Amino acid sequence: MADEPKVLERERPVVDEALLRANTDQNLPAVARRESVPDTLVPQARQQTGAVGQRVTRTDARQHGLGQTRYIDDLSLPRMLYARIKRAGIASARIKRIDTSAAEAMPGVMAVLVGSEIPVNSFGPMLQDQPVLADPIVRHAGDGVAAVAAVTEQIANEALEKIVVEYEPLPAVFDPVEAMRDDAHKVHAPASNIYISKVIRKGDVAKGFAKSDHVFEGRFSTQMVEHAPIEPHAAIADWDANGRLTVWATNGRITLARSDLARTLMLPLNRIRAIGTIVGGSFGGKNEISQEPVLALLSKKTGRPVKGVFTRTEEFIATTTRHPFVMEYKTGVTKDGRILARSVQLTLDGGAYCSWTETALGKACILAAGPYRIDNIHCEARAIYTNKTMAGAFRGFGAPQVCFAYESQMDDIAKALGIDPLEIRLRNVFAEGSPSPTGQVLHSVVVKESLLQAAARFGWEARS
Amino acid sequence: MKRRGRGIGCMWYPIGFTVTANPSSAVVKVNEDGTATVLTGTVETGQGSLTVLGQIAAETLGIAADDVHVVSADTDVTPMDMGAIASRTTYVTGNAIRLAAENAMAILFEVAGPMLQVKPSQLEARDRRIQVKGFPQRSVMIGEVANRAQVTLGQPPIGSASWNPPTVAMDPETGQGKPFNTYVYATQIAEVEVDDETGEVEIIRIVAAHDCGSPINPTLVEGQVEGGIAQGIGFALQEEILFDGKGLQINSNLTNYIMPTTLDLPEIVVDIVNSYDPTGPFGAKGVGEPSLVPTAAAILNAVHDAVGVRITSLPATSEKILTAIKAKRAADQKQISA
């Protein structure tokens, strides 16, 4: 017994008084006051070995809880400037002239940037069809047309008002079905508005429908949705005297952000340092660069670090969204509810630029038939340009849209055939080793288990 | 009158990029005291991924989560990673970290072998010790081995590795191929109450049973599913960006673009389906995106069950549902009078 206090004494960390006071003020337990925590026989999850499967507390939980996490808007560098981007406010136009002289003359405005000054004015994860700043064609109302760096955000905002842009309005197209017509306005003229398509074909749907006892048809559509993370897109760019660029950004993919920056700015990769800060929500919306090249060039022009934080409105109009879908489903079933054939047509409204559309389209097409064993599948998907906010990566990449359609139709089939909705799914779902619509043999398949487990927890009982 | 209904949404979802290579790389350094530092190029976007990645490193090294510090998201410091996208972090980056930790461990086993007078292949790491397999009494602290490796033998225990999920290109004509290495599955069941005089939907509860492989951190899995369901509710019933005739957004603010708040959320029950994928780190797959995939489907099927109308365009606003209820009533009336 006599030895124990000595051991404890040695393990007790030195208590930082300042830290203790700070925590008392906030009425929260002190970080360093380990002595106040009663010794327990069972170590906490964080301290136990065999870490996998444990309910370990998040490493960032304390900082989040105390409000001490530093997001980009909490960061400030010496002599930092604030940038704002002027948005077109017109969906389809040709820029005839930009006059930035009045803005440049304002006290506190340190630099102005337009699209023609960007070394390679295009980016995009698949097709590089999006300008950093529109020049000369504006393809949706949220396109940036000019940017300002000023000593305060207020001055930058006022300077945007003084930039005069003269537009020649162009025809526009907003509906994807209209946009597919030959005579429709071409968003990326002269190219067609149908910019990506994909087909999955397995078995013979015509034969499958012919063998079916019933054929169900349905048309479903979904809307454009915004990610709405709590933290908007934000970045700080610092182009130093050695010509080396450091960018702190709310970006979930810094390896590719660095490549995109190198391309747009024509810099070698080793001259760019991309730092992903703690991101206050992405949901897919922060998977590519946006204002970073603009901030970098404003920093290069001024020799000072430049910060940019999108407004909530910019989050809506100038960042990616979820693809609106139009979905045609045709499904042939036997009278006991086995799906024999399914054909699906998907039309994605991609908005003005490609962004992550190829992935959304591909995943939607692969997943469109649902988690069901179907021998005869035909799925066709195409993405369409329109003069609207671009759609891109959004949690689920097209899957929530097709799931809404195939599961709605599943219940319609169940009702028409008088089969319980749980039962009809159990009759059709994949099992271990089932082939997928792309002919892949599926492993670690537990879809049946998930149905049964959810049903048990819910208390699902078949109604007669 | 308020009418209750229930509906099922069932889904599958892939982990990682479609066909395209999407490697992750990692570096694991075991410090002289047996703690470790992990370098990863992925970014924490709020999911808790760095905690999960630290747990994977800790498990491989036989140490505790608290013994691992994860450094992330700096292209000057951390190795290449395709990032926090496509529900890939736990699966792909997790595998890279597991392999990197194994490589660091191999150095420690080489050093510990002579110390314990066995072959390195006969060793395992657990409880912060390197021990002869099955003989925990013949062991030595990892810190002691790491210190010896670096300070005495001049072989710092550092491991690095990359991992890329294997895929097969899809045939352009038929789409046949292996676009992903693994998939997850899930079912959500919603119970709703629909007011047939106003079209208003109240979600009573949602039960979710998700497969994510073996969960590395069940709390974080539940958090992802709860968050996904909240987002799915917005997608199902409320959220929509609206445009005027000139292509300008008319509700580009959170006053007029209505999202669910915590007060709109129903009771949510999250179950993790028993599952193990041998290709994932410790059997894990992923859960980020799938969490919201079946939510709208479950809710709309529950609405259909409650009031008998099939809403085919999202969001299913009260106005849309009420219009559909009225149309159904009119059609039913016609049938009776005919």
Boltz contact constraints between the chains, C-beta under 6 A:
constraints:
  - contact:
      token1: [A, 46]
      token2: [B, 65]
      max_distance: 6.0
  - contact:
      token1: [A, 46]
      token2: [B, 66]
      max_distance: 6.0
  - contact:
      token1: [A, 47]
      token2: [B, 64]
      max_distance: 6.0
  - contact:
      token1: [A, 47]
      token2: [B, 66]
      max_distance: 6.0
  - contact:
      token1: [A, 48]
      token2: [B, 64]
      max_distance: 6.0
  - contact:
      token1: [A, 49]
      token2: [B, 63]
      max_distance: 6.0
  - contact:
      token1: [A, 49]
      token2: [B, 64]
      max_distance: 6.0
  - contact:
      token1: [A, 49]
      token2: [B, 127]
      max_distance: 6.0
  - contact:
      token1: [A, 51]
      token2: [B, 55]
      max_distance: 6.0
  - contact:
      token1: [A, 51]
      token2: [B, 58]
      max_distance: 6.0
  - contact:
      token1: [A, 51]
      token2: [B, 59]
      max_distance: 6.0
  - contact:
      token1: [A, 51]
      token2: [B, 65]
      max_distance: 6.0
  - contact:
      token1: [A, 52]
      token2: [B, 55]
      max_distance: 6.0
  - contact:
      token1: [A, 52]
      token2: [B, 59]
      max_distance: 6.0
  - contact:
      token1: [A, 52]
      token2: [B, 216]
      max_distance: 6.0
  - contact:
      token1: [A, 52]
      token2: [B, 282]
      max_distance: 6.0
  - contact:
      token1: [A, 55]
      token2: [B, 218]
      max_distance: 6.0
  - contact:
      token1: [A, 55]
      token2: [B, 219]
      max_distance: 6.0
  - contact:
      token1: [A, 56]
      token2: [B, 51]
      max_distance: 6.0
  - contact:
      token1: [A, 56]
      token2: [B, 55]
      max_distance: 6.0
  - contact:
      token1: [A, 56]
      token2: [B, 65]
      max_distance: 6.0
  - contact:
      token1: [A, 56]
      token2: [B, 217]
      max_distance: 6.0
  - contact:
      token1: [A, 58]
      token2: [B, 48]
      max_distance: 6.0
  - contact:
      token1: [A, 58]
      token2: [B, 51]
      max_distance: 6.0
  - contact:
      token1: [A, 59]
      token2: [B, 50]
      max_distance: 6.0
  - contact:
      token1: [A, 59]
      token2: [B, 51]
      max_distance: 6.0
  - contact:
      token1: [A, 91]
      token2: [B, 247]
      max_distance: 6.0
  - contact:
      token1: [A, 141]
      token2: [B, 247]
      max_distance: 6.0
  - contact:
      token1: [A, 141]
      token2: [B, 248]
      max_distance: 6.0
  - contact:
      token1: [A, 172]
      token2: [B, 247]
      max_distance: 6.0
  - contact:
      token1: [A, 174]
      token2: [B, 247]
      max_distance: 6.0
  - contact:
      token1: [A, 199]
      token2: [B, 175]
      max_distance: 6.0
  - contact:
      token1: [A, 200]
      token2: [B, 175]
      max_distance: 6.0
  - contact:
      token1: [A, 201]
      token2: [B, 174]
      max_distance: 6.0
  - contact:
      token1: [A, 220]
      token2: [B, 312]
      max_distance: 6.0
  - contact:
      token1: [A, 221]
      token2: [B, 313]
      max_distance: 6.0
  - contact:
      token1: [A, 222]
      token2: [B, 314]
      max_distance: 6.0
  - contact:
      token1: [A, 223]
      token2: [B, 240]
      max_distance: 6.0
  - contact:
      token1: [A, 223]
      token2: [B, 314]
      max_distance: 6.0
  - contact:
      token1: [A, 223]
      token2: [B, 315]
      max_distance: 6.0
  - contact:
      token1: [A, 224]
      token2: [B, 241]
      max_distance: 6.0
  - contact:
      token1: [A, 225]
      token2: [B, 235]
      max_distance: 6.0
  - contact:
      token1: [A, 225]
      token2: [B, 239]
      max_distance: 6.0
  - contact:
      token1: [A, 226]
      token2: [B, 241]
      max_distance: 6.0
  - contact:
      token1: [A, 252]
      token2: [B, 43]
      max_distance: 6.0
  - contact:
      token1: [A, 252]
      token2: [B, 45]
      max_distance: 6.0
  - contact:
      token1: [A, 252]
      token2: [B, 83]
      max_distance: 6.0
  - contact:
      token1: [A, 252]
      token2: [B, 84]
      max_distance: 6.0
  - contact:
      token1: [A, 253]
      token2: [B, 83]
      max_distance: 6.0
  - contact:
      token1: [A, 254]
      token2: [B, 73]
      max_distance: 6.0
  - contact:
      token1: [A, 254]
      token2: [B, 75]
      max_distance: 6.0
  - contact:
      token1: [A, 255]
      token2: [B, 41]
      max_distance: 6.0
  - contact:
      token1: [A, 255]
      token2: [B, 80]
      max_distance: 6.0
  - contact:
      token1: [A, 255]
      token2: [B, 81]
      max_distance: 6.0
  - contact:
      token1: [A, 258]
      token2: [B, 75]
      max_distance: 6.0
  - contact:
      token1: [A, 273]
      token2: [B, 75]
      max_distance: 6.0
  - contact:
      token1: [A, 273]
      token2: [B, 76]
      max_distance: 6.0
  - contact:
      token1: [A, 274]
      token2: [B, 75]
      max_distance: 6.0
  - contact:
      token1: [A, 275]
      token2: [B, 74]
      max_distance: 6.0
  - contact:
      token1: [A, 276]
      token2: [B, 43]
      max_distance: 6.0
  - contact:
      token1: [A, 276]
      token2: [B, 73]
      max_distance: 6.0
  - contact:
      token1: [A, 278]
      token2: [B, 44]
      max_distance: 6.0
  - contact:
      token1: [A, 279]
      token2: [B, 45]
      max_distance: 6.0
  - contact:
      token1: [A, 281]
      token2: [B, 46]
      max_distance: 6.0
  - contact:
      token1: [A, 282]
      token2: [B, 45]
      max_distance: 6.0
  - contact:
      token1: [A, 287]
      token2: [B, 85]
      max_distance: 6.0
  - contact:
      token1: [A, 312]
      token2: [B, 253]
      max_distance: 6.0
  - contact:
      token1: [A, 313]
      token2: [B, 252]
      max_distance: 6.0
  - contact:
      token1: [A, 316]
      token2: [B, 249]
      max_distance: 6.0
  - contact:
      token1: [A, 316]
      token2: [B, 252]
      max_distance: 6.0
  - contact:
      token1: [A, 317]
      token2: [B, 249]
      max_distance: 6.0
  - contact:
      token1: [A, 317]
      token2: [B, 252]
      max_distance: 6.0
  - contact:
      token1: [A, 359]
      token2: [B, 18]
      max_distance: 6.0
  - contact:
      token1: [A, 362]
      token2: [B, 18]
      max_distance: 6.0
  - contact:
      token1: [A, 366]
      token2: [B, 179]
      max_distance: 6.0
  - contact:
      token1: [A, 371]
      token2: [B, 12]
      max_distance: 6.0
  - contact:
      token1: [A, 371]
      token2: [B, 185]
      max_distance: 6.0
  - contact:
      token1: [A, 387]
      token2: [B, 247]
      max_distance: 6.0
  - contact:
      token1: [A, 388]
      token2: [B, 247]
      max_distance: 6.0
  - contact:
      token1: [A, 395]
      token2: [B, 289]
      max_distance: 6.0
  - contact:
      token1: [A, 395]
      token2: [B, 292]
      max_distance: 6.0
  - contact:
      token1: [A, 396]
      token2: [B, 289]
      max_distance: 6.0
  - contact:
      token1: [A, 396]
      token2: [B, 292]
      max_distance: 6.0
  - contact:
      token1: [A, 396]
      token2: [B, 293]
      max_distance: 6.0
  - contact:
      token1: [A, 399]
      token2: [B, 13]
      max_distance: 6.0
  - contact:
      token1: [A, 399]
      token2: [B, 293]
      max_distance: 6.0
  - contact:
      token1: [A, 400]
      token2: [B, 292]
      max_distance: 6.0
  - contact:
      token1: [A, 400]
      token2: [B, 293]
      max_distance: 6.0
  - contact:
      token1: [A, 400]
      token2: [B, 296]
      max_distance: 6.0
  - contact:
      token1: [A, 403]
      token2: [B, 11]
      max_distance: 6.0
  - contact:
      token1: [A, 403]
      token2: [B, 293]
      max_distance: 6.0
  - contact:
      token1: [A, 403]
      token2: [B, 294]
      max_distance: 6.0
  - contact:
      token1: [A, 403]
      token2: [B, 297]
      max_distance: 6.0
  - contact:
      token1: [A, 404]
      token2: [B, 296]
      max_distance: 6.0
  - contact:
      token1: [A, 404]
      token2: [B, 297]
      max_distance: 6.0
  - contact:
      token1: [A, 407]
      token2: [B, 9]
      max_distance: 6.0
  - contact:
      token1: [A, 407]
      token2: [B, 297]
      max_distance: 6.0
  - contact:
      token1: [A, 408]
      token2: [B, 300]
      max_distance: 6.0
  - contact:
      token1: [A, 411]
      token2: [B, 301]
      max_distance: 6.0
  - contact:
      token1: [A, 421]
      token2: [B, 8]
      max_distance: 6.0
  - contact:
      token1: [A, 425]
      token2: [B, 10]
      max_distance: 6.0
  - contact:
      token1: [A, 438]
      token2: [B, 175]
      max_distance: 6.0
  - contact:
      token1: [A, 438]
      token2: [B, 176]
      max_distance: 6.0
  - contact:
      token1: [A, 438]
      token2: [B, 177]
      max_distance: 6.0
  - contact:
      token1: [A, 439]
      token2: [B, 176]
      max_distance: 6.0
  - contact:
      token1: [A, 440]
      token2: [B, 178]
      max_distance: 6.0
  - contact:
      token1: [A, 444]
      token2: [B, 277]
      max_distance: 6.0
  - contact:
      token1: [A, 446]
      token2: [B, 185]
      max_distance: 6.0
  - contact:
      token1: [A, 446]
      token2: [B, 211]
      max_distance: 6.0
  - contact:
      token1: [A, 446]
      token2: [B, 273]
      max_distance: 6.0
  - contact:
      token1: [A, 446]
      token2: [B, 275]
      max_distance: 6.0
  - contact:
      token1: [A, 447]
      token2: [B, 185]
      max_distance: 6.0
  - contact:
      token1: [A, 449]
      token2: [B, 273]
      max_distance: 6.0
  - contact:
      token1: [A, 450]
      token2: [B, 185]
      max_distance: 6.0
  - contact:
      token1: [A, 450]
      token2: [B, 186]
      max_distance: 6.0
  - contact:
      token1: [A, 450]
      token2: [B, 187]
      max_distance: 6.0
  - contact:
      token1: [A, 450]
      token2: [B, 209]
      max_distance: 6.0
  - contact:
      token1: [A, 450]
      token2: [B, 211]
      max_distance: 6.0
  - contact:
      token1: [A, 450]
      token2: [B, 273]
      max_distance: 6.0
  - contact:
      token1: [A, 451]
      token2: [B, 187]
      max_distance: 6.0
  - contact:
      token1: [A, 453]
      token2: [B, 209]
      max_distance: 6.0
  - contact:
      token1: [A, 453]
      token2: [B, 271]
      max_distance: 6.0
  - contact:
      token1: [A, 453]
      token2: [B, 273]
      max_distance: 6.0
  - contact:
      token1: [A, 454]
      token2: [B, 187]
      max_distance: 6.0
  - contact:
      token1: [A, 454]
      token2: [B, 189]
      max_distance: 6.0
  - contact:
      token1: [A, 454]
      token2: [B, 207]
      max_distance: 6.0
  - contact:
      token1: [A, 454]
      token2: [B, 209]
      max_distance: 6.0
  - contact:
      token1: [A, 457]
      token2: [B, 207]
      max_distance: 6.0
  - contact:
      token1: [A, 457]
      token2: [B, 269]
      max_distance: 6.0
  - contact:
      token1: [A, 457]
      token2: [B, 271]
      max_distance: 6.0
  - contact:
      token1: [A, 458]
      token2: [B, 189]
      max_distance: 6.0
  - contact:
      token1: [A, 458]
      token2: [B, 207]
      max_distance: 6.0
